[in-house]
Amino acid sequence: MLYATAATDEGHMASEREKYYYQAALDLRGRTCVVVGGGAVARRKVESLLRAGASVTVVAPDCLPMPAAVTTVRAPFTDDHLTGAALAVAATDDPAVNTRVARAARDRGIWVNVVDDPDAGTFIVPAVVERGAFRIAVSTGGTSPALAARVRQRLEAEFGPEYADFVEILGELRSEWEPRALAAGVPPAARRAAWHAVLDLPLADLLRDGRRAEAVASAWALLDAALSAAGVSPGGGPGSPIPRSASSEPDR
């Protein structure tokens, strides 16, 4: 468990420690993750871990059908099931089993999440709005999962599926434009101003309406203008236009 200390009015650190979760995103590609439990909650955890590229093992005497990529061990949990694991999830409907999983994981220095009992584990999982590479995590520190879910629903309504394409386009623009801007000596403040100008465009609205090519073209127009203002031709040199892979796809 991670903690933060609180400062008093006198500027000294308070003696009591408040529970404070350090927010992080894990790269689990190829890492072994063990999910103990075979119900619907366990399967949701499995699906999320697989999307992250983890190698997932499910341990349960009986379980719902799992994705083909999952290794299923149909047996009661034992501590040895955590051998080699980087992360564990206790997702059974038996608090005693969940406690055993948490204890075994702690003893081995393995991060463990205990469903419905955040204090028993060493990390919690926030409610997440996921739009491709664009993700917003909402957490109440385990205090009120219902509130986190309610806020997530509101964010899902505000940030629709078009934001997956939005972020993808921004990434393509950045990978092509930034090297030229850096090579041309465009100062950091001017580069930041250019990106903020791009974000001020109604790109999400255009993407929502299926006008992808128009969205990309309008963004490039601003970025080209920023290079021109720095005295650089948009292509980085005479007669060498910028290859615009982001704008090559037609509206869909």
N, C-alpha and C positions, 0 to 999 in steps of 0.2 A: 504494500500500500504506500502511496506517496502522500507526503504531508507538506504543508506550508506553515510557517510561523507568522503570527500576527504582531504588528507593531503597536505599542501603547502610545498614548498621547505624549509621554515623556520622551519618546523616541527610542525606548528600549524594546527588545523583543519580548513578547508575552511568553510566560512559562508554558501555557497550555498550547497544544498543537491542534490546529484545525485540519480536518481531512480535506485534501485538495487534490483533485485528479489532474495530472499533467496530460494535456491533450496532444495526441500523436497519431500518425498514420503509419501502419506497419507494412513493410514489404515482405510478404509471406510466400513469394514465388519459390516453389520447390521445398518449402519447409514442411515438416511433419506436424500436423495438427490433429489432436484426438478429441472427438466428440463422444461423450458418454451419455447414452440415451437414444431411444429409437422412435420417439413420437414426432408430432408435427413441429414442435418447437426445435427439436434437434435437427430435423430435416432443413428447416429454414437456416439454421446456423451452418449446416453443411453447405448449402447452396451459396451462401455468402462467402464462405472460405474458399470454395472452388472458384468463384469469380475472381478472388484475389490470387489465384494460382497456387494455392496450398495443396499439399499432398494429404488427403484427409482419410483418417481411420475412424470408423464408428464402432463403439463397443456397446452391446446391449444383448440381453438374452433373446429378445424379440424386437423387431423393428419394422417400420414401414419400408416400402421399396425405396432404395437410395439410388442416386445417379451412378452410372456404370463406372465412373472414375474413382469411386469410393471403395476402400477396403473395409469390408464389414466383418467384425468379429462377433459371432453370436455366442456370447458368454457373459456371465456376471463380471463386473469390473474387479480387477486386481491391480495393485500398484505397478506391477510389471508392464501393464498396458501403456504406461506413460514413457517407457524407455525410448529415448531418442526424440521425444516430442519437444517442439519449440513452444507450443501453446496448447492449452486444454480448455474444454468447455464442459461443464457439468450441467446436463439438461434433462435429467430424469425427473419423474414425479415423486421420487423418494428422497426426502431431505437427508436421511442418514447416508444414502449413497453419495449424494452431492457433497456432503461434508467430508466423506472419505476421499473423494476425488480431489477436493480442494486441499486437504491436508497432505495428500501424497504429492500433489503438484508443488505446493509450497516447500516441502522437504527437499525436492529436487531442483528448486530454483526455476520452476516452469511457470510462466504466466498463466493464470487460470481465471475464467469467467464462470460465475455460478448464476444460472438463470433464476430470477425472482429472489435472489439473496445477495445483493451487491457487496455487503460487508464481508461475506464469506470468501470472496475471491480477491484477486490482486488487480483486476481491471474490469471496467464496465464497457458496454457497447452502446453508443449513442443512437438515437433515431436519426436516420440519414435520408436526405433527399438526393437521389442519384440521377444525374443526367449526363451519361457518358463520363468524361473526365471531370465534369463539374459536379462537385458534391458539397452539400451543406450538412454538417453534423449538429444535432441539438441534444443537449444533455442537461439534466437537473441533478447530476451527481448521484443518481439512483434514488433521489427523494420522491419523484413523481413521474414514473414512466408514462402515465396517461397524459400529463401536461406536455411532455416531450413529443408524444405522438400527435397531440392536437396541434402543436406549433408546426410540426413537420407537414401535416395536412395543409395548413395555410400556406406554407412555403411551396408546396407542390403545386398549388393553384397559381401562385405568383410566378414561379419559375418552371415553365412548361417544357415539353420535350425538345423544343427548338434550341434550348440552351446547350444540348449536346453538340449540335452542329455549330453553334455560336463559338464554343470553346475550341472546337476543332479548327475552325477558320482562323481564330486568333492565333493559335499555335502555328499554323502554316504561314500566316503573315509575319509573325515574329521571327520564325526561322529564316525567312528570306530577306526581310527588311533590316533587321538589327545588324547583321554582319556588314552590310553596306553602309549603314549609318555610322557604325563604329569606325570602319575604314576611312570614311569621309571626315571623321573628326566632329560629327554632330555632338554637341555637349549633352551630358545626361539630362539636364533640365529640359532641353529642346526635345529629346527623345521621349521623356515622360509626358510632355505636353502633347506630342503627337498621338501617343496612345490614349491619353484622356480624351482627345478630340475624337478619336475613333469610337471610343466607348460612349460618347455623347450622341453618336448617330443612332437612328432607330433600327439598328441591325436586327435585334430580336424580333421586332414587329415585321420586318421584311422576311425574315426566315419563317416566321409563323404563317405568313401569307404565301409561302412557297417561292419567294423571289430571291433565291440564293445568289444568282449571278449579279443581281443589282446590289445586294448587300456587299458582296466582295468588291465590286467595282467602286462603290462609294468609299469603302475603307481604303482601297489603293489610291484613290484620288487624293485623300488627305495625306497619306504617307508619302506619295510622290511630291506633294506640295511642300512637305517638311524637308525633303532632300533638296528640292529646288531652292528653298529659302536659305539653305546652307551653301548654295552655289554648286550643287552636285546634280548632274543629270540623273533622272530617275533610274536609268539602267546601270549606274556606277561607272559610266564611261561612254564616249561617243559611239553611237551605233550599237550599244550592247544593252538591249532591253532586259528588264527583270523578268526571269521566268516565273510566271504566276500560276503555280499549280492549283492554288486555292480557287482561282477564278475560271479554271478550265472546264469545270463541270457545269452543265446546263441546269436550269431550274428543274426541280423534280416535283 
